[in-house]
Amino acid sequence: MQTPTIDDIVDADKRIRPYAVETPLLEYGTLNEKLGGRILCKVEALQRTGSFKFRGAYNRVSRVDRQAYPGGVVACSSGNHAQGVAEAARLCEIDAAIVMPSDAPQIKIARTSASGADIIFYDRDTEDREAIARDLCEKLNADFIAPFNDPYVIAGQGTVGLELARQAEALGAKLDAVLAPASGGGLIAGVALAVKDRVPEAEIYSVEPKGFDDYARSLAVGKRMRNEPGAKSICDALLMPEPGELTFALNKDRLAGGLAVSDADVRQAVAYAWRDLKLVLEPGGAVALAAILSGALDVEDRTVVIVLSGGNVDPHLFAEIISDNKELATPRHE
């Protein structure tokens, strides 16, 4: 499989620019004061379809050979990749079929369907989504769009890193570290590739939910490790069992390490983002914020970018999180 390069990310940046949002890099004085560092928030929750996934999806889907694959595209996803592929296929005017877990958040199912994709549900505990997708590809004569282990998908996600490096430079910020979520590793691989090219001295950290910290463990031992079966997390976007082969090859020499956060940390981060930053984040999209708020990485006297990767949160879960957060009952004094 072709290994993406910085040139591929630059090419992807040009390709997706007419359709993707250049998301803001925001700085909050209250967050800086709270943590004692300079924190810059790359808000991919404001991206088209509500997450960074549109970038890689469009970069890949727009290159599909329509003569070779008249049936369009097939993807498997718990929601954000599904939405990205469905919307990219709509823009490219090709058919899309998406294999989604039956317990995916309703908001992600609805938005995937709204972009015109056919949805095939499966049980994530008993069925193999990739086997279902392979059968669909054969039946439909369609191209499979991998969620992370694809050079064009990685290059598309890498445009997040290209943008944040450019935006940080414009702000006069010298980056010490960048934190981004990891599941299969497509986002963190693309970000690491781009940022290390632009700011070689910056440290790059993956962030995962506890119980799904395969990237952290894999980086520690230098080979891919699997998660133990049966683990649960509210971070539905970050539940892959092991790093991708291609993504880990890119990440193992570029990442400074991996961080893990609890569901309780994530809940507090989602509530903090809503209350103090005025941002709506899904649990998986808030793990980088959770890492710095919980102290998983010390950011005092450092300039750090956190990638807030998505905002497609189930409304009932969101209401529960912000209602249960005890800090909301405490009056704030400016």
Secondary structure by P-SEA (a helix, b strand, c coil): cccccaaaaaaaaaaaccccccccccccaaaaaaccbbbbbbcccccccccaaaaaaaaaaaaccccccccccccccccaaaaaaaaaaaaacbbbbbbbbccccaaaaaaaaaabbbbbbbccccccaaaaaaaaaaaacbbbbbccccaaaaaaaaaaaaaaaaaaaaacccccbbbbbbcccaaaaaaaaaaaaacccbbbbbbbccccaaaaaaaaacbbbbccccccccccccccccccaaaaaaccccccbbbbbcaaaaaaaaaaaaccccccccccccaaaaaaaacccccccbbbbbbcccccccaaaaaaaaaacccccccccc
